[in-house]
Amino acid sequence: MQSPTPNAPPAATRSLATLHKGDRGVVAQVLLDEAQVGDESGATIVMRLIEIGFVPGEAIEVVAEVKPGGDPIAVRIGGSCFALRRREAEAVMVQLGPSGPAP
């Protein structure tokens, strides 16, 4: 069994990109994909997410998805609502709340 890498999310978390309308949780961490290291746009997206409030401990809820395809999604965090592309949402790891989907 391999030990987790420092950037690996806790086992009970899921990427915000995999969630759907009505799912709720708490931000566990925001990750920079190792494939994006050196990619200025990837680092910029992660920093922007942190700056607008996607920080560990913040409660979130997916409030809408564009159909068909589900991209972008509208996410409520704190008192604000943001539209995120699924590509951007991949960096946000979420610990699902009681109303989130069953594992």
N, C-alpha and C positions, 0 to 999 in steps of 0.2 A: 504494500500500500504506500503510495506516494504521499509525502507531506504536502500540505497546501502551499502555494506560492504566496508571497506577501500581497500580491494584488488579487488573489482569488477571493471571491465572495463567500460568506458563510453558507453552509450547505442548505439551509432552509430558506434561501432567498431566490428570487426570480428577477429576470430583467424586466424593467418597465415596458419594454417593447413587446413582451409576450402577454401583457394584460389587456383586458377588454372593459368596455363600459360597465360601470358599477363596481369594479374591483377596487379595493382599498388596501392600504398598507402604510408602512413607515419606511422611509429611505434608510437603507442599511449602509450603502456607500456608493460613491461615484467612481467608476473605473476608467482608466485610459487603456484601451485595447493595445496589447503589445504590438500588434500589427501597425498601429498608428504612431508608435514612438518615432519621432523625427518628422511626423506628418503634422505640420503646423495647424492645419484645419481641424484635425482630431483633437489636439491639445486646446485649441480655441473653443471648440464645442464644450469640452469638459469644463473649462474655466467659466464659460458663460453659464452653464447649468448650475455650478456652485454659486456664482454671483447672484443668480435670480432666486436662490433659495433651496435648491436640491442638495441639502446637506443632511448627514446622518441624524435621525431622530425626528425629522419633519414628516407629519402625516400627509398622505396623498390619496387622491381618488381620481380614477379615470372617469370623466364625465361625458365624453362623446368620442365617437369614431366616425370618420368619413367612410361611407359605403359607396361602391364596392372597394374592397382592398384594405380598408381600415387605416389608411394613412392620409393625413396625420391624425393624431389623437389629441384630445383636449384633456389636460390634467389640472386638477385643483390642488394647489399646495399653499398652505396658510390661507390668506384671504385673497389670493390671486389665482387666475386661471391662465394657463399657457397652452399653445398649440405646439406639439413636438412631432417631428418626423420620427418614424420608427427607428431609423438609423441613429438619430440623436438619443432616443430613449434607451437604446441598447446599453449605454454607459451607466444608467441608473439601476442599481440593484435594490429590490424592494423586499422587505419582510412583510408577507401578507397578513392582513388583519382578519378578524373573525368573519367579516363579510366577504372575504376574498374567496377564490375558487379552491376547492379541495385539491390537495396534492395528488 
